[in-house]
Amino acid sequence: MLSLRTLSRAPRVLPAAGPGNARNMATLREIEMRLKSVKNIEKITQQVSLSMKIVASTKLAKAQRAMAAGKEYGVANSEVFAHATSPSTSGNKLFLVISSDKGLCGGIHSSVTKATRRTFAGTSESLLLDADSKPVEIDQASPVMVIGDKSKAQLVRVLSGNLRLSFNQIGKDVPTFADAAGVADLIIKSDVKYDSVVLVYNKFVSAISYEPTTVEVRGEASLKESEGFKAYEMEDDFTKDLAEFSLANAIFAALTESHACEISARRNAMDNASKNAKDMIGSLQMKYNRGRQAAITNELVDIITGASAL
């Protein structure tokens, strides 16, 4: 009777372990297939990233030289407006967001997009602050123009009613003053009314870091009303020409600096792609080993349980 009872329990023990083992094997098979897939992707990524890193490193030196030249234009603008005008915290503002049409460069595009959204929201992280370091109140209907398709695609979701113009095919290579002058000319000839133009772009901090920043350029009407310019007798077209030239200068400086940030970020993104693949391989390998150990342990438990039952 004792042996019959023991044998009657045995069939219930052994099949119960079968589905669990099947699930473990299926899970291990999936992990193994994913591990092979990631390893293949890592090989491709390593080859592509190495090529793109070499290209980006070559372009970065050229972009930094252009940025140094472009900053000279921006310094000249700053000197003129620092002595002739006072900081503007009111009036109609036109926002010009500067990015590019290319991807594979980390958070370059989302950086300026998020900064623009925070500025419109008037949060403590706004890029426009008054003398008391408080966010400047922005008219929610303020016009926005975008250089680059990437930021345009992001801003159209939240500020679609504010978008007036967009520019593409700029910054495929190192930006030139002709590119900046063309953008400035189209802005001035547009029907958009503004007292100042706020450029939102990425500031080059180092080869591995950047941060969004703004530069405000006064318009023609605002220049005419400023005390610094009223002190001198000037021809009627002087402020118009100065406003257009200073806007082109500021755009050129912002374009070159933003381009240098993009090339630097692309080089870093290629490094991160290979590192992420290696980290994922390590994580999957550990998960596979643990699953395999668990499956072997379960099989041993089943064998020992069945043997003891018999």
Buried (B, 14 or more C-beta within 10 A) or exposed (E): EEEEEEEEEBEEBBEEBEEBEEEBEEBBEEBBEBBEEBBEBBEEBBEBBEEBBEBBBEBBEBBBEBBEBBBEBBEBBBEBBEEBBEEBBEBBBBBBBBBBBBEBBBEBBBBBBBBBBBBBEBEEEBBBBEEEEEBBEBEEEBBBBBBBBBBBBBBBEEBEEBBBBBBBEBBEEBBBBEBBBBBBEEBBEBEBEBBBBBBBBBBBEEBEEBEBBBBBBBBBBBBBBBEBBEEEEEEEEBBBEBBBBBBBBBBBBBBBBBBBBBBBBBBBBBBBBBEEBBEBBEEBBEBBEEBBEBBEEBBEEBEEBBEEBE
